[in-house]
Amino acid sequence: MTEGNFVDYIKIYASSGKGGRGSAHLHREKYIAKGGPDGGDGGRGGHVILRGNKNMWTLFPLKFKRHFKAEHGGDGSKQRSTGKDGQDVYIDVPLGTIVRDGETQEILFEITTENTQQILLEGGMGGLGNWNFKSSTNQTPRYAQPGIDGKEGWFQLELKVLADVGLVGFPNAGKSTLLSVLTAAKPKIADYAFTTLKPNLGIVEYRDFQTFVIADIPGIIEGAAEGKGLGHRFLRHIERNSTLLFLIPADTNDIKKEYEILLNELKKHNPELLDKNRLLAISKSDLLDDELKEEIKKELPKGIKTLFISSVAQQGLVALKDTLWQMLNN
């Protein structure tokens, strides 16, 4: 998937169908002059329904179709015939989609499982036909109910990427390079900050044909939780990952300080992120000899397992995959 095709925020306009009118028909046929009321009910207006689709990774399909309108219900007719229900409109969205009211920004619901269906807007109920109003005191009602109007409005869809592992690090830490080596993904790679502007997903092939999904999240900078850099736009994607892989280059001046800054930004955004499994990988380790590695180990942050890897030199990647797999399955 190219970066330009990754859409994680979009606004749509939806309207449900109006209910059909009830019929005020009076039964008439040969030899039956006054057969009484037999008007049927109107059909229900069509719903607008969101449906989870595991084969979608982005909101890109909705980029060019943002207006959705369900069908109106059919009118009732004679012989108590109920009108046809309006056809529902289904909007497929990727798993991890949050739906907000376009005006109040209130979260309405989330789609996180395959084939989950949530009614975004209910269609209007059909009106009752006149036969419903027949009574001993009113044996020939000549009125019926109109259908109830449908609903409409703007809605905001946000995608939080669903991945097993999220790559966390400063810009230019080598996250995209690692993703390209571990998976078949082809992220944009260059020697400058913020090469990655949107998350990239890749599938890591493990032993015995088993796989897990890893996401390259755009780089964090200090102050990201307050919206600096790419700010909240990418921090929300980390919330869905069960394991966080912190990536810090070996040539960083202070690895421990950089790790603490990253951890602090996550904590300010959402303290619950600190409850996730964490692993620290020191990238570009092909620049280090054994003596330098020993010196670095003395200054590493406590309480987190650390591995030395090199994406370019293909060092430590098997151990990295083994460790991630164990963390994901324990």
GUVEX-602759 format. One line per field, with one value per residue (C-alpha): residue number from 1; x, y, z. Coordinates in Angstrom, 3 decimals. Example, Ala and Ser with C-alpha at 12.3 -4.5 7.8 and 13.67 -1.06 7.14 Angstrom:
BEGIN
resi = 1, 2
X = 12.300, 13.670
Y = -4.500, -1.060
Z = 7.800, 7.140
This chain:
BEGIN
resi = 1, 2, 3, 4, 5, 6, 7, 8, 9, 10, 11, 12, 13, 14, 15, 16, 17, 18, 19, 20, 21, 22, 23, 24, 25, 26, 27, 28, 29, 30, 31, 32, 33, 34, 35, 36, 37, 38, 39, 40, 41, 42, 43, 44, 45, 46, 47, 48, 49, 50, 51, 52, 53, 54, 55, 56, 57, 58, 59, 60, 61, 62, 63, 64, 65, 66, 67, 68, 69, 70, 71, 72, 73, 74, 75, 76, 77, 78, 79, 80, 81, 82, 83, 84, 85, 86, 87, 88, 89, 90, 91, 92, 93, 94, 95, 96, 97, 98, 99, 100, 101, 102, 103, 104, 105, 106, 107, 108, 109, 110, 111, 112, 113, 114, 115, 116, 117, 118, 119, 120, 121, 122, 123, 124, 125, 126, 127, 128, 129, 130, 131, 132, 133, 134, 135, 136, 137, 138, 139, 140, 141, 142, 143, 144, 145, 146, 147, 148, 149, 150, 151, 152, 153, 154, 155, 156, 157, 158, 159, 160, 161, 162, 163, 164, 165, 166, 167, 168, 169, 170, 171, 172, 173, 174, 175, 176, 177, 178, 179, 180, 181, 182, 183, 184, 185, 186, 187, 188, 189, 190, 191, 192, 193, 194, 195, 196, 197, 198, 199, 200, 201, 202, 203, 204, 205, 206, 207, 208, 209, 210, 211, 212, 213, 214, 215, 216, 217, 218, 219, 220, 221, 222, 223, 224, 225, 226, 227, 228, 229, 230, 231, 232, 233, 234, 235, 236, 237, 238, 239, 240, 241, 242, 243, 244, 245, 246, 247, 248, 249, 250, 251, 252, 253, 254, 255, 256, 257, 258, 259, 260, 261, 262, 263, 264, 265, 266, 267, 268, 269, 270, 271, 272, 273, 274, 275, 276, 277, 278, 279, 280, 281, 282, 283, 284, 285, 286, 287, 288, 289, 290, 291, 292, 293, 294, 295, 296, 297, 298, 299, 300, 301, 302, 303, 304, 305, 306, 307, 308, 309, 310, 311, 312, 313, 314, 315, 316, 317, 318, 319, 320, 321, 322, 323, 324, 325, 326, 327, 328, 329, 330
X = 0.000, 1.461, 1.559, -0.834, -3.473, -3.409, -6.362, -7.068, -9.529, -12.573, -15.981, -19.085, -22.669, -25.387, -29.187, -31.557, -34.785, -38.190, -40.929, -43.669, -47.192, -49.971, -52.920, -56.413, -58.003, -61.556, -62.406, -64.634, -65.668, -68.757, -71.617, -69.625, -70.465, -68.948, -66.208, -64.526, -60.945, -58.168, -55.277, -51.878, -48.946, -46.034, -42.636, -39.670, -37.093, -33.646, -30.948, -27.386, -25.177, -21.423, -19.827, -16.360, -14.229, -10.915, -9.720, -9.677, -6.616, -7.565, -10.489, -9.208, -12.294, -14.451, -12.274, -14.193, -17.680, -18.657, -22.444, -24.663, -28.440, -30.706, -33.925, -37.334, -39.942, -42.786, -46.352, -49.016, -51.788, -55.142, -55.898, -53.669, -50.579, -47.531, -45.200, -41.724, -38.958, -36.357, -33.035, -30.341, -26.999, -23.889, -20.607, -17.604, -14.862, -11.567, -11.349, -10.317, -12.634, -14.061, -17.262, -17.922, -20.815, -19.681, -20.937, -20.467, -17.390, -19.017, -17.820, -20.846, -19.262, -16.213, -15.858, -13.202, -14.341, -15.038, -18.630, -19.728, -22.697, -23.692, -26.651, -25.390, -28.833, -32.130, -34.701, -38.050, -40.924, -43.713, -47.093, -50.010, -52.787, -56.394, -57.359, -55.355, -57.756, -61.013, -63.109, -66.690, -67.235, -65.285, -65.845, -64.718, -61.599, -60.601, -57.147, -53.766, -50.378, -47.636, -44.220, -41.645, -38.831, -35.372, -32.331, -29.296, -26.031, -22.247, -20.065, -16.352, -14.549, -11.130, -8.956, -6.751, -4.454, -4.933, -1.488, 0.212, 3.408, 3.843, 7.249, 7.949, 10.898, 12.130, 12.150, 14.919, 15.423, 15.341, 11.771, 10.880, 14.113, 13.384, 9.830, 11.087, 13.550, 11.142, 8.170, 7.252, 6.164, 7.824, 7.753, 9.428, 12.997, 15.322, 17.992, 15.877, 13.307, 9.588, 10.082, 7.051, 3.964, 1.366, 1.498, 2.803, 1.728, 3.634, 3.132, 6.077, 6.393, 7.393, 8.087, 5.555, 3.712, 2.643, 2.502, 2.022, 1.401, 3.818, 3.077, 5.620, 4.211, 5.459, 8.259, 7.587, 9.103, 9.156, 5.829, 3.926, 1.235, 0.463, 0.111, 3.620, 5.031, 2.445, 1.062, -2.264, -2.632, -0.288, -0.323, -3.829, -2.513, -0.281, -3.321, -4.343, -0.969, -0.546, 3.261, 5.409, 8.860, 10.992, 13.703, 16.688, 19.824, 23.175, 24.721, 22.286, 24.027, 21.910, 19.824, 18.283, 17.166, 15.692, 13.739, 12.391, 11.248, 9.390, 7.827, 6.783, 5.049, 3.064, 2.152, 0.929, -1.188, -2.684, -1.284, -2.731, -0.100, 2.471, 0.618, 1.502, 4.377, 7.567, 10.786, 13.797, 15.874, 19.148, 19.302, 22.386, 24.323, 26.666, 28.470, 29.404, 32.105, 31.755, 33.513, 31.166, 28.139, 29.272, 29.687, 26.202, 24.629, 25.737, 23.677, 20.543, 17.164, 16.110, 13.027, 12.882, 14.402, 16.930, 18.270, 21.005, 19.984, 21.005, 18.491, 21.124, 23.553, 20.703, 21.991, 19.807, 16.617, 15.878, 16.212, 13.976, 11.224, 11.516, 11.214, 8.244, 6.459, 6.919, 5.639, 2.587, 1.687, 2.320
Y = 0.000, 3.369, 6.127, 8.281, 5.556, 5.471, 7.560, 7.484, 10.395, 11.272, 12.984, 11.522, 12.691, 10.098, 10.120, 7.277, 6.589, 8.028, 5.599, 4.918, 6.322, 4.184, 3.646, 5.017, 2.630, 1.371, -2.102, -2.081, -4.891, -6.209, -6.963, -5.475, -1.798, -0.964, -3.436, -1.278, -0.071, -2.261, 0.174, -1.391, 0.038, 1.868, 0.189, 1.117, 3.522, 2.120, 2.192, 3.422, 0.692, 0.524, -2.905, -4.088, -5.499, -7.158, -6.906, -3.101, -1.393, 2.223, 4.604, 5.328, 3.809, 6.470, 9.321, 9.652, 8.725, 10.659, 10.899, 7.920, 7.877, 4.980, 4.204, 5.436, 2.910, 2.027, 3.196, 0.804, -0.266, -2.014, -5.436, -4.566, -4.819, -3.437, -1.249, -2.463, -1.647, 0.764, -0.814, -0.425, 1.142, -0.655, 1.200, -1.095, 0.253, -1.213, -2.721, -0.099, 2.632, 5.150, 7.001, 10.497, 12.894, 15.518, 18.430, 17.421, 15.190, 12.652, 9.084, 7.065, 3.615, 1.688, -1.111, -3.594, -7.040, -8.614, -8.314, -6.251, -4.136, -0.883, 1.211, 4.740, 6.156, 4.344, 4.592, 6.174, 3.907, 3.397, 4.951, 2.796, 2.076, 2.954, -0.601, -0.127, 2.598, 0.692, 0.483, -0.037, 3.702, 4.446, 1.644, 3.553, 5.580, 7.564, 8.539, 6.878, 7.899, 9.457, 7.821, 9.155, 11.143, 9.651, 11.126, 12.799, 14.360, 14.573, 11.979, 11.756, 8.450, 7.952, 4.889, 3.589, 1.060, -2.508, -4.122, -6.534, -4.504, -0.731, 0.786, 3.774, 6.132, 9.553, 10.626, 8.978, 6.197, 3.520, 2.307, 2.249, 0.424, -2.228, -2.659, -3.096, -5.792, -7.728, -7.597, -7.175, -3.572, -0.881, 2.278, 5.489, 5.547, 8.562, 10.163, 12.970, 13.407, 12.714, 10.576, 8.630, 10.826, 8.072, 4.595, 1.710, -1.866, -5.038, -8.747, -10.519, -14.162, -16.328, -20.022, -22.665, -20.197, -18.078, -14.306, -11.089, -7.505, -4.668, -0.952, 1.772, 4.810, 8.286, 9.540, 11.073, 14.394, 15.978, 17.743, 15.371, 14.824, 18.549, 18.281, 19.247, 17.601, 15.109, 15.039, 13.381, 12.310, 9.352, 8.827, 7.358, 4.534, 3.305, 2.708, -0.396, -2.200, -4.892, -4.603, -1.493, -1.832, 1.192, 1.819, 4.013, 4.317, 3.235, 6.615, 8.505, 10.681, 9.467, 6.326, 6.333, 9.972, 9.424, 6.404, 8.424, 11.231, 8.718, 7.105, 10.482, 11.505, 8.265, 8.756, 12.324, 11.162, 8.151, 6.689, 3.279, 2.963, 2.255, -0.966, -2.483, -4.890, -2.994, -3.984, -1.774, -2.351, -0.487, -0.039, 0.544, -1.779, -2.741, 0.497, -1.005, -3.459, -5.722, -3.247, -0.394, -2.643, -3.448, 0.270, 1.032, -1.804, -0.060, 3.015, 1.337, 2.039, -0.434, -2.615, -3.222, -6.023, -4.695, -6.153, -4.914, -5.085, -3.853, -3.773, -3.114, -5.795, -8.223, -8.620, -9.688, -9.841, -13.512, -12.888, -9.829, -11.830, -14.612, -12.143, -10.325, -13.603, -14.728, -11.376, -11.504, -15.061, -14.894
Z = 0.000, -0.955, 1.620, -0.408, -0.207, 3.582, 4.742, 8.480, 8.802, 6.734, 7.021, 5.433, 5.020, 5.491, 5.363, 6.160, 4.298, 5.119, 6.148, 3.620, 4.042, 5.384, 3.054, 3.754, 1.240, 1.704, 0.492, -2.562, -4.887, -6.646, -4.262, -1.360, -1.316, 2.038, 2.843, 5.435, 5.754, 4.341, 3.931, 4.618, 6.555, 4.978, 4.744, 6.911, 5.516, 4.826, 7.527, 7.047, 8.501, 9.106, 8.740, 9.790, 6.969, 7.880, 4.276, 4.463, 5.930, 5.337, 4.788, 1.279, -0.511, 1.157, -0.074, -3.341, -2.114, 0.963, 0.567, 1.404, 1.079, 1.980, 0.099, 1.249, 2.367, 0.020, 0.664, 1.973, -0.373, -0.415, 1.053, 4.015, 1.849, 3.642, 1.636, 0.760, 3.256, 1.918, 0.983, 3.625, 2.733, 4.016, 4.450, 4.854, 7.120, 8.352, 11.817, 14.334, 13.008, 15.476, 14.545, 15.918, 15.557, 13.053, 15.174, 18.820, 18.260, 20.591, 20.014, 18.891, 18.565, 17.369, 14.845, 15.976, 14.815, 11.443, 10.142, 13.133, 12.025, 13.688, 12.589, 12.002, 11.140, 11.529, 8.773, 9.594, 10.586, 8.100, 8.818, 9.923, 7.443, 8.230, 9.145, 12.376, 13.491, 13.000, 16.161, 17.252, 17.281, 14.107, 11.650, 8.555, 9.381, 6.328, 7.507, 7.830, 9.218, 7.134, 7.358, 9.806, 8.240, 8.047, 9.773, 8.303, 9.340, 9.049, 10.716, 11.331, 10.825, 12.398, 12.008, 14.786, 13.179, 14.412, 14.550, 16.919, 17.213, 16.959, 16.145, 18.381, 17.966, 17.012, 13.363, 11.356, 13.918, 11.202, 11.720, 8.024, 7.181, 9.818, 8.509, 4.948, 6.084, 8.324, 5.938, 2.300, 2.935, 0.838, 2.964, 1.852, 3.196, 3.187, 5.355, 6.799, 9.554, 8.982, 5.887, 7.126, 7.340, 7.704, 9.299, 7.227, 7.915, 7.182, 7.877, 9.509, 8.483, 11.439, 11.808, 10.700, 8.441, 11.409, 11.049, 12.993, 11.921, 12.633, 12.143, 11.439, 13.247, 12.161, 14.414, 17.811, 18.836, 22.273, 22.747, 20.450, 23.102, 22.875, 19.109, 17.991, 14.894, 13.731, 17.282, 17.969, 14.375, 14.871, 18.657, 18.437, 16.235, 19.065, 21.284, 19.308, 19.440, 22.071, 22.055, 21.571, 20.028, 20.897, 18.329, 19.244, 17.050, 18.472, 17.608, 19.873, 22.470, 25.403, 24.805, 28.281, 27.990, 24.530, 25.791, 28.735, 26.394, 24.219, 27.268, 28.660, 25.432, 25.438, 29.092, 28.498, 25.556, 27.347, 30.604, 29.707, 26.964, 29.673, 30.521, 27.144, 26.559, 25.736, 24.017, 23.274, 20.159, 19.580, 15.798, 13.610, 15.916, 13.081, 14.020, 17.407, 18.410, 21.453, 23.728, 22.810, 23.293, 26.828, 27.573, 26.228, 28.255, 31.476, 30.579, 29.235, 30.918, 33.595, 33.512, 29.755, 27.700, 25.156, 21.908, 19.570, 15.908, 12.491, 9.644, 6.980, 8.193, 9.073, 12.637, 15.556, 13.496, 14.209, 17.943, 17.549, 15.845, 18.439, 21.318, 19.765, 19.075, 22.680, 23.984, 21.722, 22.694, 26.426
